[in-house]
Amino acid sequence: MPAAAQSLKSLLLVATVVLCQTASAQAQKGTLKSGAIEVPYEVARPQGKGPFPPVLYIHAKRGYDEIDRAHIEQLAVQGFLVLAPDWQSGHFIERWPDRHYPETEADVEAALDTLLLRADACRMPAGIVGVSRGGYYALRLAAKRPEAVAAMATYYGHFQNPNAPEGQQLFSVAPEVKDLKAPLLQIIGDADFELRRMNNGRAFYSLVERGATVEIQMYPMARRAFDFRNDATPEEKTAARHARERVRAWLARHMRLGADGRCG
């Protein structure tokens, strides 16, 4: 067979595999109990037989939507069993709330427990991916439950209590930063809002100072939500692809997965 034809055949085979993986990773809906609250969630699992390494996905304050669904399906194609609680709907909280609701933290913790107890989840601490406000939930949960969290990654995460006064937002980070034991990867664009860049930077340096495992990935020319913007620039599209792979590699490394991305 000519080399060009062989190359085309290989590309078609890869495309077929990717399509099959994507289809098999379609998110499924469910609910879990958190006290008296029914918490909706979606779960995406890889193709094939488990168990799979567990990842908790925590959405931003704009609400859980098709953007998040696509994100968890991408994580599942990468080999992770992903559970994403909708921490707003169970409490009838509208999209873009003007404050943080501490009572919703119990719902996210209940989702972590639900994930870890699934029959198709590896018996191991979970990874966490937190987006924007979801980063604050991830921080709080990882500091509270260090035995249950192996690693975390945040996209333009919030590292201060959203209800804290303006001065604290500018010049300090949440106290949980000093208690964080899980390795942390911070993803943020250098064209994000200044306050969020400062907040991420202060958390990064605080963790570095105490010898914690932390890396920050700053993307040039990337704005807030660069990984899913409708008006994404070519640079932001490249940054989004790079970020997804950085997070995959970070979780695989610190969850101590095998070369095949599976738990031992």
C-alpha positions in Angstrom: 0.0 0.0 0.0 1.4 3.5 -0.9 2.6 5.5 2.0 0.1 8.3 1.4 -2.8 5.8 1.4 -1.4 4.1 4.6 -1.2 7.5 6.3 -4.8 8.3 5.3 -5.9 4.9 6.6 -4.2 5.6 9.9 -5.8 9.0 10.2 -9.3 7.5 9.6 -8.7 4.8 12.2 -7.7 7.5 14.8 -10.8 9.5 13.9 -13.0 6.5 14.3 -11.5 5.7 17.7 -12.0 9.3 18.9 -15.6 9.3 17.7 -16.3 6.1 19.5 -14.7 7.4 22.7 -16.6 10.6 22.5 -19.9 8.8 22.1 -19.2 6.5 25.0 -18.4 9.4 27.2 -21.8 11.1 26.9 -22.9 12.4 30.3 -25.7 10.7 32.2 -27.9 12.4 34.7 -28.6 11.4 38.3 -29.4 12.8 41.8 -27.8 12.3 45.2 -28.9 13.2 48.7 -27.2 15.9 50.8 -29.2 16.1 54.0 -32.7 17.0 52.9 -31.5 18.3 49.5 -31.8 16.4 46.2 -28.6 17.4 44.3 -28.7 16.9 40.5 -25.4 15.7 39.0 -24.0 14.4 35.7 -21.5 11.6 35.3 -19.3 10.8 32.4 -17.3 7.6 32.2 -14.7 6.3 29.7 -15.3 3.6 27.2 -14.8 0.0 28.3 -14.7 -1.8 31.6 -13.8 0.0 34.8 -12.7 0.8 37.4 -11.6 4.3 36.4 -9.7 7.0 38.2 -12.3 9.3 39.9 -12.5 13.1 39.3 -14.9 15.5 40.8 -15.8 18.5 38.6 -17.1 21.7 40.2 -18.7 24.2 38.0 -18.6 28.0 38.1 -21.3 30.4 39.5 -22.7 30.9 36.0 -24.4 27.5 36.5 -24.0 24.0 35.1 -24.6 23.9 31.4 -23.6 22.4 28.1 -20.1 23.9 28.3 -19.5 22.0 31.5 -21.0 18.9 30.0 -18.6 19.0 27.1 -15.7 19.5 29.6 -16.6 16.4 31.7 -17.0 14.4 28.5 -13.5 15.5 27.4 -12.1 14.4 30.8 -13.9 11.0 30.4 -12.4 10.5 26.9 -9.0 11.1 28.7 -9.8 8.2 30.9 -11.4 9.7 34.0 -14.7 8.8 35.7 -16.1 12.3 36.2 -19.0 13.3 38.5 -20.2 16.9 38.3 -22.8 18.1 40.9 -25.0 21.0 40.2 -24.6 22.9 43.4 -27.1 25.6 42.5 -30.2 23.8 41.3 -30.9 21.8 44.5 -31.1 25.1 46.4 -32.9 27.0 43.7 -30.0 29.4 43.3 -30.1 31.5 40.1 -27.2 31.6 37.7 -24.6 34.2 38.6 -25.4 34.6 42.3 -24.1 37.8 44.0 -22.6 35.9 46.9 -21.3 32.5 48.1 -23.8 30.1 49.7 -21.8 28.1 52.3 -24.7 25.6 52.6 -24.0 24.4 49.1 -20.5 23.1 50.2 -22.1 20.1 51.8 -23.7 19.2 48.5 -20.3 19.2 46.8 -18.8 17.1 49.6 -21.7 14.6 49.2 -20.9 14.4 45.5 -17.3 13.5 46.4 -18.5 10.7 48.6 -20.9 9.5 45.9 -18.1 9.4 43.4 -15.7 7.5 45.6 -18.4 4.9 46.4 -19.3 4.1 42.8 -18.6 0.5 41.8 -16.8 1.8 38.6 -14.4 4.1 40.5 -10.9 3.1 41.5 -10.5 2.8 45.3 -8.2 5.8 45.6 -8.4 9.5 46.5 -10.0 11.6 43.8 -8.8 14.4 41.5 -10.7 17.6 41.5 -11.2 20.1 38.6 -12.7 23.4 39.7 -13.8 26.2 37.4 -13.8 29.8 38.6 -16.0 29.8 41.8 -15.6 26.0 41.7 -12.0 26.5 42.6 -13.0 27.9 46.0 -15.2 24.8 46.6 -12.2 22.6 45.6 -9.9 24.5 47.9 -12.3 24.2 50.9 -13.0 20.5 50.2 -9.4 19.5 49.7 -8.3 21.3 52.9 -11.2 19.6 54.8 -10.7 16.1 53.3 -7.0 15.7 52.5 -7.3 11.9 52.7 -9.9 11.9 49.9 -8.2 14.3 47.4 -5.1 13.3 45.5 -4.7 16.3 43.3 -6.6 19.3 42.0 -6.6 21.7 39.1 -8.3 25.0 38.8 -9.3 27.1 35.8 -9.1 30.8 36.9 -10.0 29.6 40.3 -11.1 31.8 43.3 -8.7 31.4 46.2 -10.5 33.8 48.6 -13.9 33.6 50.3 -16.2 35.3 47.8 -18.0 36.9 50.8 -14.9 38.4 52.3 -14.5 42.2 52.3 -12.8 43.9 49.3 -9.5 44.4 51.2 -9.2 40.7 51.8 -10.0 40.0 48.1 -7.1 42.3 47.1 -4.4 41.5 49.7 -4.9 38.0 51.1 -6.0 34.5 50.3 -8.4 32.1 52.1 -7.0 30.5 55.2 -7.5 27.1 53.7 -4.5 27.8 51.4 -2.2 27.2 54.3 -3.9 23.8 55.0 -3.9 22.6 51.4 -2.0 19.3 51.0 -3.2 18.2 47.5 -0.9 19.1 44.6 -2.4 22.1 42.8 -2.2 23.2 39.2 -3.5 26.7 38.6 -4.7 27.6 35.0 -5.3 31.2 34.2 -4.8 33.7 31.3 -2.6 36.8 31.6 -5.5 38.9 30.2 -7.9 37.7 32.9 -9.3 40.3 35.3 -6.5 41.8 37.4 -8.1 40.9 40.8 -8.3 37.2 39.8 -4.7 37.2 38.6 -3.6 38.7 41.8 -5.6 36.2 43.8 -4.1 33.3 42.0 -0.6 34.8 42.3 -0.9 35.3 46.0 -2.1 31.7 46.5 0.7 30.4 44.3 3.4 32.3 46.3 1.9 31.3 49.6 2.0 27.6 48.7 5.6 28.0 47.3 6.7 29.6 50.5 5.6 26.6 52.6 7.0 24.1 50.2 3.7 22.8 48.8 3.4 21.1 45.4 2.0 23.8 43.1 2.4 25.0 39.5 0.8 27.9 37.8 0.2 27.9 34.0 -0.3 31.5 32.7 -1.4 31.7 29.1 -0.4 34.8 27.2 -3.2 36.8 25.5 -5.8 34.6 27.1 -8.9 36.1 28.8 -11.4 34.8 31.4 -13.1 31.7 30.1 -10.5 31.4 27.3 -11.2 27.7 27.1 -14.8 28.0 25.9 -15.4 31.5 24.6 -17.5 31.9 21.5 -15.2 34.7 20.4 -12.0 32.8 21.2 -8.9 34.0 19.4 -6.6 31.5 17.7 -4.2 31.9 20.6 -7.0 31.1 23.1 -8.0 28.0 21.2 -4.4 26.8 21.4 -4.3 27.7 25.1 -7.5 25.7 25.7 -6.1 22.6 24.0 -2.9 22.9 25.9 -4.7 23.4 29.2 -6.8 20.3 28.8 -3.6 18.3 28.3 -1.8 20.0 31.2 -4.7 19.1 33.5 -4.8 15.5 32.3 -1.1 15.0 32.8 -1.2 16.7 36.2 -4.0 14.5 37.5 -2.4 11.3 36.1 0.9 12.2 37.7 -0.4 13.0 41.2 -3.1 10.4 41.2 -0.2 8.0 40.4 -1.9 6.4 37.4 -0.1 4.0 35.1 1.3 4.7 31.7 -2.1 3.7 30.3 -3.9 6.2 32.5 -5.5 3.5 34.6 -5.3 2.9 38.3 -3.1 0.0 39.5 
